[in-house]
């Protein structure tokens, strides 16, 4: 099985996701189940669908009673090293939260702007993040996002 890392730009950290359970893996899809590093009141565990070729990760966050807290989507950049069989998923800061009532919130765009201003992220990567965010929001608004949820749920 490959090794998975989550790289954050703010704060600058790279965490081995050694406790994540890989449920499904192919050339452009990884589905994992996981528990939070530190349990929170709002959620304790979840499942994530890395849509590698699209540049986003779709996660279902669950409460301790296994009810859905919300769906959380990260915009990501993926690098893969075949020699070490290692994936590094870099969080490109912009996120989308889909509440159970259907409300959609785009969050952390200020962090994305700060990353550009502080030269933490290149203009090229900023542009890539915005294009991926646009593609994700288009899928949510036109209803094709439901196919991603169907795929995620087929592996839960």
C-alpha positions, -999 to 999 in steps of 0.1 A, spaced: 0 0 0 12 35 -7 22 60 19 0 91 21 10 126 33 -11 157 38 10 189 32 -3 222 44 10 255 34 -4 275 63 10 264 87 39 248 69 36 211 78 36 177 62 19 149 81 21 112 74 -15 99 72 -3 65 86 -35 58 105 -58 64 74 -72 31 61 -70 29 23 -104 14 12 -99 17 -26 -71 27 -49 -66 30 -86 -46 53 -109 -67 84 -102 -88 76 -72 -80 69 -35 -108 64 -9 -98 63 28 -115 61 61 -100 79 91 -104 91 127 -95 127 136 -61 133 152 -78 150 180 -116 142 183 -137 174 180 -172 181 192 -185 185 156 -170 153 141 -148 124 151 -142 104 119 -148 103 82 -142 90 47 -123 108 20 -123 105 -18 -92 119 -35 -102 128 -70 -66 130 -82 -72 140 -118 -97 168 -108 -76 182 -80 -100 179 -51 -106 157 -20 -142 151 -10 -147 141 26 -178 131 46 -173 142 83 -192 121 108 -202 127 144 -195 102 172 -230 87 166 -222 81 129 -245 108 117 -232 131 89 -219 164 102 -212 178 67 -193 173 35 -159 190 33 -141 195 0 -104 205 -2 -87 218 -33 -55 198 -36 -23 194 -57 -11 158 -58 24 145 -64 33 109 -66 67 92 -63 65 57 -79 99 46 -65 87 51 -29 50 46 -37 42 79 -19 15 104 -25 18 140 -12 -15 159 -12 -9 196 -9 -38 215 5 -43 246 -17 -62 263 11 -96 270 -7 -123 247 8 -160 241 2 -183 230 29 -217 215 21 -241 215 50 -268 188 55 -294 214 45 -277 219 11 -261 252 20 -227 256 2 -199 277 18 -166 286 2 -140 292 30 -104 301 35 -100 322 4 -83 348 27 -56 322 35 -51 316 -3 -47 354 -8 -23 356 22 -2 327 7 1 346 -25 10 379 -8 36 361 14 51 342 -16 41 309 -1 23 299 -32 32 308 -68 9 326 -92 7 294 -113 -4 273 -83 -29 301 -73 -44 300 -108 -45 262 -106 -63 263 -72 -89 288 -86 -96 267 -117 -100 236 -96 -123 255 -72 -144 267 -101 -147 232 -115 -158 218 -81 -184 246 -76 -197 241 -111 -202 204 -103 -220 212 -71 -243 238 -87 -252 217 -118 -258 185 -99 -229 164 -113 -213 165 -78 -237 138 -68 -218 113 -89 -187 120 -67 -208 113 -36 -221 81 -52 -186 69 -58 -175 78 -22 -205 61 -7 -200 29 -28 -167 24 -9 -180 32 26 
